[in-house]
Amino acid sequence: MAATVTPYNTEESKKAQVASMFDNIAHRYDFLNQLLSLGIHKGWRRKATQKLAALQPKKVLDVATGTGDFAIEINKQLKPEHITGVDISEGMLSHGRIKINEKGLAQKITLTHGDSENLPFAEASFDAVTVAFGVRNFETLDKGLSGMYRVLRQGGMLVVLEFSRPRKFPVKQLYSFYFLKMLPFIGKLFSKDARAYTYLPESVNAFPDGEQFLERMRKAGYTDVTCQSLTFGIASIYTGIKK
Ligand SMILES: C[S@@+](CC[C@H](N)C(=O)[O-])C[C@H]1O[C@@H](n2cnc3c(N)ncnc32)[C@H](O)[C@@H]1O
């Protein structure tokens, strides 16, 4: 298993470092997401949301919700009764709350402080649980996966959207150049956090993607697990069911 990659390589827990890092970059997060992904991230969230179309969930939990973009997309496409977004970064949540209020969605989407590894909800509280670009940042992936399993109802679905590593020439080479050279440079320039955008490729590199991630999902109890590769393997959507 790859060594734990942390944002600042300090004595603090990975969780505390991740929360500080997202607090630091929260004011630039949406802008940099758009710039660095050239807008592609929106299409990925749209596709990930479509995985829930047949289920038509009424209650959705969006874990590692950040500034709430996945929750907003889920609301737009699926119109569930309510979406709860949880995150460990107050900075990200407060930017998300402003956005949600401005869109008039405060009754539909609630953002609250919460840790994937210790979710403050009763068993079987949600029809669907979603995570976009979050699982890679969890301190203990297996604990996060089983915590999300616990709060899903029987028949409910987990949808995970996460970066993955393209394996084929020439995308692999182009991706490495962009992710390792350009992205840290642009990220540092705009976010003023020198580590945040070098941690990003490092954490993607250390993440057990593809079949390895499906195995971790099975281990946590999910069945009928699937993986769909997006944009030449730069990102993947994983789904699993609680039977
Ligand atoms: C890259 S952002 C993704 C935000 C949002 N889901 C999106 O699609 O833009 C990752 C988020 O995961 C959150 N996070 C990391 N570990 C977490 C945990 N254990 N529990 C809840 N949130 C966590 C971070 O605070 C951060 O806001």
The ligand as a Gaussian input file, in Angstrom:
#p B3LYP/6-31G(d) Opt

LIG

0 1
 C      -11.511000      18.517000      -3.521000
 S      -12.732000      19.003000      -2.355000
 C      -14.206000      18.457000      -3.149000
 C      -15.397000      19.304000      -2.840000
 C      -16.662000      18.988000      -3.613000
 N      -17.141000      17.658000      -3.346000
 C      -16.478000      19.194000      -5.086000
 O      -16.844000      18.301000      -5.861000
 O      -16.025000      20.264000      -5.501000
 C      -12.499000      17.794000      -1.107000
 C      -13.280000      18.083000       0.169000
 O      -13.197000      16.922000       1.020000
 C      -13.273000      17.382000       2.351000
 N      -12.888000      16.284000       3.239000
 C      -11.683000      15.673000       3.332000
 N      -11.708000      14.700000       4.261000
 C      -12.973000      14.673000       4.757000
 C      -13.632000      13.888000       5.739000
 N      -12.976000      12.947000       6.424000
 N      -14.934000      14.119000       5.983000
 C      -15.607000      15.096000       5.328000
 N      -15.032000      15.895000       4.392000
 C      -13.737000      15.678000       4.104000
 C      -12.343000      18.590000       2.329000
 O      -12.492000      19.423000       3.440000
 C      -12.730000      19.240000       0.998000
 O      -13.714000      20.225000       1.152000

